Amino acid sequence: MPAKTPTERPVAADKADVPTAETSQTDTASKKPSSWLPALRTGVAVWASSYLAWAVVTLFTQFGRPPGKPVGVVDLLRTSWWQYDAKIFTRIAQDGYATNPVDPAFFPLYPMLVRAADLVLPLGPKFTPVFVSAATMLLMYVLLYRLTEVEFGRAVAIRTSWALAAWPVAFFLGIGYNASLFIALMIGAIYAMRRGNWWVAGALGGLASATRSVGVLLAIAFAYEYLRQNGFKWRWNVLAVGLVPSGLVAYMGYLWWKLGDPLLFMSAQAPWGRELSPPWTGFIKVAKVLATQNLAENSTLHNLLDLVSVIAMIVLLTLCFVGPWKMRRDQWVMPLLGVALLLFTISFPAGAHRNQALMSAPRFALEIFPAFMLLGHLKQLPVQIYAVVALMLQGVLLAHMSGGGWVG
């Protein structure tokens, strides 16, 4: 067995909330939290509060509308939340990948879970994706709390969970998208890496790459953390890193066998016009839009939200490495993964015909969970301002999407 470098911190007091590079790395595994109960309690609280808030906002989207055919609350939620990608995932779950040319751009693990759930639950096609997202969202919050508690302490874990829930588009975690599944798998893989469970980490990474193509970036995190823990020496269990891209490879094999093109998941993204570009390209395109259009125009507001989301992630990830809230060097695997995810996002801007180069950046920012860990270290005024602004935006954006409007 390889020698492990202890990576877990005590959670006895708030003074453990602020990690520094100088903090001793001699903490032993015996000091780790012994119970998952606090993680479950907080996860359920954040999960339930989120759904309650989303249901209330969606209900009040009917406020002021002219009378029409009576609609029950459940039917309202089912119809309002079944939008855009949720419809695509449902179609894939029911009919496979041969019915629409854009479908191969959406990876298979989430629709496979939707298909499995639909076979045993009488929820109907519009609500089954929500059920799957609800289950994976709860798992995600439990894992997020546990990883953060082990690394930074209980107080930071609580604030991190609520900070993620407050993000302006956090409703994508629970309304029929694959975001919460992907984040849960990434967090689980990082948690396994930090504990030296390399085969578990590799397997979870493989499931992540079967959920979204960017899951292969976990191989970078794996290599970094493995070398750090093993004194930059390779051992036989490093082969577990080969499991990380296995989901992507399996999907490519399926596309080759079924549709004749293993790279169809790339060409299927043609409607979005995404192509590899220097990471500053999207910023330049967005700046041109903001400079030539009025602030109150629809495309301007979309671009502004995209730009602010990316800038926020850059600032938070930078603070993971420098400043009073920086993470210890032995914890850098988390922000390094965040940097890789962000670079991937901004290096594939949408095409010019979209007029929204950083399209979907707020949703992709949800996946950069180490940035929310940094937010969990902040207290008082910064967090209060963030919470108020973010939650107000979340309500507005959810109401807009519930009415059929586009939200990246």
C-alpha positions as CSV (number, residue, x, y, z in Angstrom):
1,M,0.0,0.0,0.0
2,P,1.3,3.5,-0.8
3,A,2.1,5.8,2.1
4,K,-0.6,8.4,2.5
5,T,-0.1,12.0,3.3
6,P,-2.8,12.9,5.8
7,T,-5.1,15.5,4.3
8,E,-8.0,16.0,6.7
9,R,-8.3,18.7,9.3
10,P,-10.0,18.8,12.7
11,V,-13.4,20.5,12.9
12,A,-13.4,21.4,16.5
13,A,-13.7,25.2,16.2
14,D,-14.2,28.2,13.9
15,K,-10.4,28.9,14.1
16,A,-10.1,25.9,11.7
17,D,-12.2,27.7,9.2
18,V,-9.4,29.7,7.6
19,P,-6.8,27.5,6.0
20,T,-3.3,28.7,5.3
21,A,-0.3,27.3,3.6
22,E,1.6,27.3,6.8
23,T,-0.9,25.0,8.6
24,S,0.6,21.8,9.8
25,Q,-0.1,18.8,7.6
26,T,0.4,16.3,10.5
27,D,-3.3,16.0,11.2
28,T,-4.3,12.4,11.5
29,A,-7.2,10.5,10.1
30,S,-8.5,9.9,13.6
31,K,-9.4,13.6,13.8
32,K,-11.8,13.4,10.8
33,P,-15.5,13.7,11.4
34,S,-16.8,10.3,12.5
35,S,-20.4,10.7,11.5
36,W,-22.2,11.6,8.2
37,L,-25.2,12.8,10.2
38,P,-24.4,16.5,10.1
39,A,-23.8,16.2,6.3
40,L,-27.2,14.5,5.9
41,R,-29.0,17.1,8.1
42,T,-27.6,20.1,6.3
43,G,-28.0,18.4,2.9
44,V,-31.7,17.8,3.6
45,A,-32.2,21.3,4.9
46,V,-30.7,23.0,1.9
47,W,-32.4,20.5,-0.5
48,A,-35.9,21.0,1.0
49,S,-35.5,24.8,1.3
50,S,-34.5,25.0,-2.4
51,Y,-37.5,23.1,-3.6
52,L,-39.8,25.0,-1.4
53,A,-38.5,28.3,-2.7
54,W,-38.6,27.2,-6.3
55,A,-42.2,26.0,-5.9
56,V,-43.3,29.3,-4.4
57,V,-41.6,31.3,-7.1
58,T,-43.1,29.1,-9.9
59,L,-46.5,29.4,-8.3
60,F,-46.4,33.1,-8.2
61,T,-45.4,33.3,-11.9
62,Q,-49.2,33.0,-12.3
63,F,-49.8,36.2,-10.3
64,G,-51.6,38.8,-12.4
65,R,-52.2,36.5,-15.4
66,P,-55.7,36.5,-16.9
67,P,-58.0,33.7,-15.8
68,G,-57.9,30.6,-17.8
69,K,-58.3,26.9,-17.5
70,P,-57.6,25.8,-13.8
71,V,-54.2,24.2,-13.4
72,G,-53.1,22.2,-10.3
73,V,-49.9,23.1,-8.5
74,V,-48.2,19.8,-9.5
75,D,-49.2,20.2,-13.1
76,L,-47.9,23.8,-13.0
77,L,-44.5,22.7,-11.6
78,R,-44.3,19.8,-14.1
79,T,-45.0,22.0,-17.1
80,S,-42.9,25.0,-15.9
81,W,-39.8,23.1,-15.0
82,W,-39.8,20.8,-18.1
83,Q,-37.8,23.2,-20.3
84,Y,-34.9,23.0,-22.9
85,D,-32.3,20.5,-21.8
86,A,-34.8,18.6,-19.6
87,K,-36.9,17.9,-22.7
88,I,-33.8,16.7,-24.6
89,F,-32.8,14.4,-21.8
90,T,-36.4,13.0,-21.7
91,R,-36.3,12.4,-25.4
92,I,-33.0,10.5,-25.2
93,A,-34.3,8.5,-22.3
94,Q,-37.4,7.5,-24.3
95,D,-36.1,7.2,-27.9
96,G,-32.3,7.0,-27.7
97,Y,-29.9,9.0,-29.9
98,A,-31.3,8.5,-33.4
99,T,-34.2,10.9,-33.4
100,N,-32.6,14.4,-33.3
101,P,-29.1,15.4,-34.6
102,V,-28.3,17.5,-31.5
103,D,-29.0,14.7,-29.0
104,P,-25.5,13.1,-29.2
105,A,-24.1,16.3,-27.6
106,F,-25.8,15.2,-24.4
107,F,-24.0,12.4,-22.6
108,P,-25.8,9.2,-21.6
109,L,-25.5,8.6,-17.9
110,Y,-28.2,11.0,-16.8
111,P,-30.8,9.9,-19.4
112,M,-30.0,6.3,-18.5
113,L,-31.0,7.1,-14.9
114,V,-34.1,8.9,-16.2
115,R,-35.0,5.8,-18.3
116,A,-34.5,3.5,-15.3
117,A,-36.6,5.6,-13.0
118,D,-39.3,5.9,-15.6
119,L,-39.6,2.1,-15.7
120,V,-40.4,1.8,-12.0
121,L,-42.1,5.2,-11.1
122,P,-45.5,6.4,-12.3
123,L,-44.4,10.0,-12.6
124,G,-44.7,10.6,-16.3
125,P,-42.0,12.0,-18.7
126,K,-42.2,15.5,-17.4
127,F,-41.6,14.7,-13.8
128,T,-39.2,11.7,-13.9
129,P,-36.2,13.9,-14.8
130,V,-37.0,16.1,-11.8
131,F,-37.1,13.1,-9.5
132,V,-33.7,12.0,-10.7
133,S,-32.3,15.5,-10.3
134,A,-33.8,15.7,-6.8
135,A,-32.1,12.5,-5.8
136,T,-28.7,13.4,-7.2
137,M,-29.0,16.9,-5.8
138,L,-29.5,15.6,-2.3
139,L,-26.5,13.3,-2.7
140,M,-24.5,16.3,-4.0
141,Y,-25.2,18.4,-1.0
142,V,-24.4,15.6,1.4
143,L,-21.1,15.0,-0.3
144,L,-20.3,18.7,-0.6
145,Y,-20.8,19.2,3.1
146,R,-18.8,16.1,4.0
147,L,-15.8,17.1,1.8
148,T,-15.8,20.7,3.0
149,E,-16.2,19.7,6.7
150,V,-13.3,17.3,6.5
151,E,-11.1,19.9,4.8
152,F,-12.2,23.2,6.5
153,G,-14.5,22.5,9.4
154,R,-18.2,22.4,10.1
155,A,-18.9,26.2,9.9
156,V,-17.4,26.5,6.5
157,A,-19.3,23.4,5.3
158,I,-22.6,24.9,6.3
159,R,-21.9,28.2,4.6
160,T,-20.6,26.5,1.5
161,S,-23.8,24.5,1.1
162,W,-26.0,27.6,1.4
163,A,-23.7,29.6,-0.9
164,L,-24.1,27.1,-3.7
165,A,-27.9,27.0,-3.2
166,A,-28.0,30.8,-3.5
167,W,-26.2,31.0,-6.9
168,P,-28.5,32.7,-9.4
169,V,-29.1,29.6,-11.5
170,A,-28.9,27.0,-8.7
171,F,-32.4,25.8,-9.8
172,F,-30.6,23.9,-12.6
173,L,-29.5,21.5,-9.9
174,G,-33.0,20.2,-9.4
175,I,-35.3,20.7,-12.4
176,G,-34.3,18.0,-14.9
177,Y,-30.7,18.8,-15.8
178,N,-27.6,16.7,-15.2
179,A,-25.7,19.3,-13.2
180,S,-26.2,17.9,-9.7
181,L,-25.3,14.4,-10.9
182,F,-22.1,15.6,-12.5
183,I,-21.1,17.7,-9.4
184,A,-21.9,14.8,-7.0
185,L,-19.6,12.5,-9.0
186,M,-16.8,15.1,-9.1
187,I,-17.0,15.7,-5.4
188,G,-17.1,12.0,-4.7
189,A,-14.0,11.5,-6.8
190,I,-12.1,14.2,-5.1
191,Y,-13.1,12.9,-1.7
192,A,-11.9,9.5,-2.7
193,M,-8.6,10.9,-4.0
194,R,-8.0,12.8,-0.7
195,R,-8.4,9.6,1.2
196,G,-6.1,7.6,-1.2
197,N,-9.0,5.4,-2.6
198,W,-7.7,5.6,-6.1
199,W,-9.8,2.9,-7.7
200,V,-13.0,4.4,-6.3
201,A,-11.8,7.8,-7.5
202,G,-11.2,6.5,-11.0
203,A,-14.6,4.7,-11.1
204,L,-16.4,7.9,-10.1
205,G,-14.4,9.8,-12.6
206,G,-15.5,7.4,-15.3
207,L,-19.1,8.0,-14.4
208,A,-18.5,11.7,-14.4
209,S,-17.0,11.5,-18.0
210,A,-20.2,9.5,-19.0
211,T,-22.2,12.5,-17.7
212,R,-20.3,15.4,-19.2
213,S,-17.3,15.4,-21.4
214,V,-15.4,17.8,-19.0
215,G,-15.4,14.9,-16.5
216,V,-12.1,13.8,-18.1
217,L,-10.5,16.8,-16.4
218,L,-10.7,14.7,-13.2
219,A,-7.7,12.8,-14.7
220,I,-5.6,16.0,-14.2
221,A,-6.8,16.2,-10.6
222,F,-6.1,12.5,-10.1
223,A,-2.5,12.8,-11.5
224,Y,-1.7,15.8,-9.3
225,E,-3.1,14.4,-6.1
226,Y,-1.6,10.9,-6.7
227,L,1.9,12.3,-7.3
228,R,1.6,14.6,-4.3
229,Q,0.6,11.9,-1.9
230,N,3.2,9.4,-3.2
231,G,6.2,11.7,-3.3
232,F,6.0,12.0,-7.1
233,K,6.6,8.3,-7.6
234,W,4.4,6.0,-9.7
235,R,3.0,2.8,-8.2
236,W,0.8,0.1,-9.8
237,N,-2.4,1.6,-8.6
238,V,-1.8,4.7,-10.7
239,L,-3.5,2.6,-13.4
240,A,-6.8,3.7,-11.8
241,V,-6.5,7.0,-13.6
242,G,-7.4,5.1,-16.8
243,L,-10.9,4.7,-15.4
244,V,-11.5,8.4,-15.6
245,P,-12.0,8.7,-19.4
246,S,-13.7,5.3,-19.5
247,G,-17.2,6.9,-19.6
248,L,-16.2,9.1,-22.6
249,V,-14.5,6.2,-24.4
250,A,-17.6,3.9,-23.8
251,Y,-19.9,6.6,-25.2
252,M,-17.6,7.1,-28.2
253,G,-17.8,3.4,-28.8
254,Y,-21.5,3.4,-28.6
255,L,-21.8,6.3,-31.1
256,W,-19.4,4.5,-33.5
257,W,-21.4,1.2,-33.2
258,K,-24.9,2.8,-33.4
259,L,-24.4,5.9,-35.5
260,G,-21.1,5.3,-37.3
261,D,-19.2,8.3,-35.9
262,P,-17.4,8.2,-32.5
263,L,-17.0,12.0,-32.5
264,L,-20.6,12.7,-33.2
265,F,-20.9,14.3,-29.7
266,M,-18.6,17.1,-31.0
267,S,-20.2,17.7,-34.4
268,A,-23.7,17.6,-32.8
269,Q,-22.8,20.9,-31.1
270,A,-22.8,22.8,-34.4
271,P,-26.0,24.7,-33.5
272,W,-24.1,26.4,-30.7
273,G,-21.1,27.1,-32.8
274,R,-18.6,26.3,-30.1
275,E,-15.0,25.9,-31.1
276,L,-11.6,25.9,-29.4
277,S,-10.4,29.5,-29.1
278,P,-8.0,31.5,-26.9
279,P,-9.6,32.0,-23.5
280,W,-9.9,35.7,-24.0
281,T,-11.9,35.4,-27.2
282,G,-15.3,35.2,-25.3
283,F,-14.5,38.2,-23.2
284,I,-13.7,40.3,-26.3
285,K,-17.0,39.3,-28.0
286,V,-19.0,40.0,-24.9
287,A,-17.3,43.4,-24.4
288,K,-18.3,44.4,-28.0
289,V,-21.9,43.5,-27.3
290,L,-22.0,45.4,-24.0
291,A,-20.4,48.4,-25.7
292,T,-22.9,48.6,-28.6
293,Q,-26.3,47.8,-27.0
294,N,-28.5,49.3,-24.3
295,L,-28.3,47.7,-20.9
296,A,-32.0,46.9,-20.8
297,E,-31.9,44.8,-24.0
298,N,-32.3,41.0,-23.6
299,S,-29.0,40.0,-25.2
300,T,-27.1,42.6,-23.1
301,L,-28.5,41.2,-19.9
302,H,-27.7,37.7,-20.8
303,N,-24.1,38.7,-21.7
304,L,-23.8,40.7,-18.5
305,L,-24.9,37.7,-16.4
306,D,-22.4,35.5,-18.2
307,L,-19.6,37.9,-17.8
308,V,-20.2,38.5,-14.1
309,S,-20.4,34.8,-13.5
310,V,-17.0,34.1,-15.1
311,I,-15.3,37.1,-13.4
312,A,-16.7,35.9,-10.0
313,M,-15.3,32.4,-10.6
314,I,-11.9,33.9,-11.5
315,V,-11.8,36.0,-8.4
316,L,-12.9,33.2,-6.1
317,L,-10.4,30.7,-7.6
318,T,-7.6,33.2,-7.3
319,L,-8.4,33.7,-3.6
320,C,-8.0,29.9,-3.2
321,F,-4.3,30.4,-3.9
322,V,-3.5,33.8,-2.5
323,G,-4.8,36.0,0.3
324,P,-6.2,35.5,3.8
325,W,-8.5,32.6,2.8
326,K,-6.1,30.6,0.6
327,M,-6.1,26.9,0.8
328,R,-3.2,24.8,2.0
329,R,-0.9,23.5,-0.6
330,D,-2.0,19.9,0.1
331,Q,-5.6,21.1,-0.8
332,W,-4.8,22.6,-4.1
333,V,-6.2,19.6,-6.0
334,M,-9.7,21.2,-5.5
335,P,-9.0,24.7,-6.9
336,L,-6.8,23.3,-9.7
337,L,-9.8,21.3,-10.8
338,G,-11.8,24.4,-10.6
339,V,-9.3,26.3,-12.8
340,A,-9.4,23.4,-15.4
341,L,-13.2,23.6,-15.5
342,L,-13.2,27.3,-15.9
343,L,-10.5,27.3,-18.6
344,F,-12.5,24.7,-20.5
345,T,-15.6,26.8,-20.3
346,I,-14.1,30.0,-21.6
347,S,-12.0,28.3,-24.3
348,F,-15.1,27.1,-26.2
349,P,-17.1,30.3,-26.7
350,A,-20.4,30.1,-28.6
351,G,-20.4,31.1,-32.3
352,A,-21.0,34.6,-33.5
353,H,-24.5,33.8,-34.6
354,R,-25.5,33.3,-31.0
355,N,-24.5,36.8,-29.9
356,Q,-23.7,35.3,-26.5
357,A,-20.1,34.1,-26.5
358,L,-20.1,33.0,-22.9
359,M,-23.5,31.3,-23.1
360,S,-24.3,29.0,-20.2
361,A,-21.4,30.3,-18.1
362,P,-23.7,30.8,-15.0
363,R,-24.8,27.1,-15.2
364,F,-21.3,25.8,-15.8
365,A,-20.1,27.9,-12.8
366,L,-22.2,25.7,-10.6
367,E,-19.8,22.9,-11.3
368,I,-16.8,24.8,-10.0
369,F,-17.6,23.8,-6.4
370,P,-14.2,24.9,-4.9
371,A,-15.2,28.5,-5.6
372,F,-18.2,28.0,-3.3
373,M,-15.9,26.6,-0.7
374,L,-14.0,29.9,-0.8
375,L,-17.3,31.7,-0.4
376,G,-17.9,29.6,2.6
377,H,-14.9,31.1,4.3
378,L,-16.2,34.6,4.0
379,K,-18.4,36.0,6.7
380,Q,-20.7,38.9,7.4
381,L,-21.0,41.6,4.8
382,P,-19.6,39.9,1.7
383,V,-21.7,36.9,2.1
384,Q,-24.8,38.9,3.0
385,I,-24.5,41.0,-0.1
386,Y,-23.9,38.0,-2.2
387,A,-26.9,36.2,-0.7
388,V,-29.3,39.0,-1.2
389,V,-28.4,39.8,-4.8
390,A,-28.0,36.1,-5.8
391,L,-31.3,35.0,-4.4
392,M,-33.2,37.9,-5.9
393,L,-31.7,37.0,-9.3
394,Q,-32.5,33.4,-8.8
395,G,-36.1,34.2,-8.3
396,V,-36.3,36.4,-11.4
397,L,-34.4,33.9,-13.6
398,L,-36.5,31.0,-12.4
399,A,-39.7,32.9,-13.1
400,H,-38.4,33.8,-16.5
401,M,-37.5,30.2,-17.3
402,S,-40.8,28.8,-15.9
403,G,-42.6,31.0,-18.5
404,G,-40.6,29.5,-21.3
405,G,-37.8,32.1,-21.4
406,W,-34.2,31.2,-22.1
407,V,-31.8,31.1,-19.2
408,G,-28.2,29.8,-19.9
